[in-house]
Amino acid sequence: MKHVVSVSLGSSKRDKVVEAEILGVPFRIERRGTDGDKARFRQLLTELDGKVDAIGVGGCDLHLWAQGRRYTFRDVQRLVAHVQHTPVVDGSGLKNTLERWAVGRIEQKGILDWSQQNVLLVSALDRFGMAEALAERAREIVFGDALFALGVPLPVRNIRTLASLARLILPVVVRLPFEWVYPTGAKQERNTPRWERYFRWADVIAGDWHYIRRYAPPQLRGKVVLTNTVRKADVAFLRERGAALLLTTTPVFGEETFATNVLEAVIVALTGSDPDDLRESDYHLWLSRLGWDVGVVELTSASASACCGG
């Protein structure tokens, strides 16, 4: 049996264990949160090194990709540097492929006509592939990195400005403690609405779920949400606020969704490859083999789809 573990700086309330058969190979897939405790995070990585087939790191990014350049968070790199025997991935390599593909797939399936949608992408610099795909298709777009990560009243409205912003600030951002720019631990469970007018303006709210959950206003009536992994509690959160449709980019294992770092770890475990050797074409191939597709949850119906794990 292949064994994959995601060690997260996020809340332990999201922990889960699933056993599933993937392409004929039995897998045990775990998610272990450390509630923002970096010492515990590092300890878990040490305990798992050499004992599992692949490790995903969640609740944080090791790398950010923008225009073909990779920027590495020094803070997170220090936490994982001592792992010597087991491949470690953060999902960023796959994310750039998966989420770009998801945007096209949503239109291909007739779920949305992007040319008719105003889109708020709450955090674009951690998902540049999605940002580029949406910028090509959406009627209008706002990239919310300055608004939500930096608290600066600067809505970015085109991909060229975003690219310039990436070149300017990413070399600085990756030197900061990660929790300064991203909610970790208990902060992931808090809702502190911010910049409500941009949520009202948008037809589609896209991007990292923890940003969306933290800053969403009390009313999301009729909105479409495009995000990564969610729980049943997250679906309830969206229903309470009146959102109409949830689209998820990550697939289902044993009726549970996991983040991109887990999916990337599964691919590494299946291939036995060094993560640095995997290219976009490899990810496309494996996503096709895995039968990946966009998850769709009608939030106005009485029950949630199986793509929403507990």
Helices and strands as residue ranges (DSSP letters): E 2-8, G 12-14, E 16-22, E 25-33, H 38-48, E 54-58, E 63-66, E 69-72, H 74-80, E 88-89, H 92-108, G 114-116, E 118-121, H 128-137, E 140-143, I 145-149, H 159-173, G 178-180, G 185-189, H 196-201, E 204-206, H 209-215, E 224-227, H 232-240, E 245-248, E 252-253, E 256-257, H 260-271, G 275-277, H 280-290, E 295-298
